[in-house]
Amino acid sequence: MHNMIIDAIEGNRRLKVNYKGGYRTLEPYCYGISTAGNDSLRAYQIDGYSNCGESTNWKFMNTKKIEDIQLLNDNFIPNNPDYSRGDKMMKVIYKQI
């Protein structure tokens, strides 16, 4: 999973993950270790399940809770104006856009 997330960020490729009860399509922006000490992913969800009612929005995910992950052939243009490098919820960043 670690290498797949890094590959997705490097190639601006979407991911499909099963997380907290359903599949979601994500645009990954930042991956690292959260301030709580968990491997985590900051991504923009463009489609799929949401347990909080917002199926399209920014998500911060503990990667240990991802049950399935697929690297899609769909590319995205990383131009979301709400994203800024150096995620404050990460104490270590493995890869970011």
C-alpha positions in Angstrom: 0.0 0.0 0.0 2.8 2.4 0.9 4.4 2.3 -2.6 1.0 2.5 -4.3 0.1 5.7 -2.5 3.5 7.2 -3.3 3.1 6.2 -7.0 -0.4 7.7 -7.1 0.9 11.1 -5.7 4.0 11.1 -8.0 1.8 10.3 -11.1 -1.2 12.4 -10.1 -3.3 9.2 -10.3 -6.6 8.6 -8.6 -7.1 5.9 -6.0 -10.1 3.8 -5.2 -10.2 2.7 -1.5 -12.5 0.8 0.8 -12.5 2.9 3.9 -14.9 2.8 6.9 -17.7 0.9 5.2 -17.5 1.8 1.5 -15.6 2.5 -1.6 -14.4 6.0 -2.4 -12.5 7.6 -5.3 -9.7 9.9 -4.2 -7.2 12.3 -5.5 -4.2 11.9 -3.1 -2.3 15.0 -2.2 -0.2 14.2 0.9 0.9 11.0 2.6 2.9 10.7 5.8 2.8 10.2 9.6 0.2 12.2 11.4 0.8 14.1 14.6 -1.0 11.1 16.3 1.6 8.8 14.9 -0.4 7.0 12.3 0.4 6.6 8.6 -2.2 8.9 7.1 -3.4 10.2 3.7 -4.8 13.6 2.9 -6.9 13.3 -0.2 -9.8 15.0 -2.0 -12.7 12.6 -2.4 -14.5 13.0 -5.7 -17.0 10.1 -5.5 -18.3 7.3 -3.4 -19.3 6.4 0.1 -19.1 8.8 3.0 -19.9 8.0 6.6 -20.1 11.7 7.5 -22.6 12.8 4.7 -20.1 14.6 2.5 -19.1 12.4 -0.5 -17.0 15.1 -2.1 -14.6 16.9 0.2 -11.2 16.7 1.8 -10.5 13.6 3.8 -7.8 12.7 6.3 -7.5 8.9 6.5 -5.6 6.6 8.8 -4.2 4.2 6.2 -4.4 1.2 8.6 -8.2 1.5 8.2 -8.1 1.1 4.4 -9.3 -2.4 3.6 -8.7 -2.4 -0.1 -6.8 0.0 -2.4 -6.6 0.2 -6.2 -4.4 2.5 -8.3 -6.6 3.8 -11.1 -5.5 4.7 -14.6 -7.4 8.0 -14.2 -5.1 11.1 -13.8 -6.1 14.3 -12.2 -4.7 17.9 -12.4 -3.6 18.8 -8.8 -5.0 22.4 -8.8 -7.3 22.4 -5.8 -7.1 25.9 -4.3 -7.8 24.6 -0.8 -4.6 22.5 -0.7 -1.3 23.9 0.7 1.9 21.9 1.0 3.3 21.1 4.4 0.1 19.6 6.0 0.0 20.7 9.6 -1.6 17.4 10.7 1.6 15.5 9.5 4.7 15.3 11.6 6.5 13.4 8.8 5.7 13.7 5.1 6.6 10.8 2.8 5.3 12.4 -0.4 3.1 15.4 -1.3 2.0 17.3 -4.4 
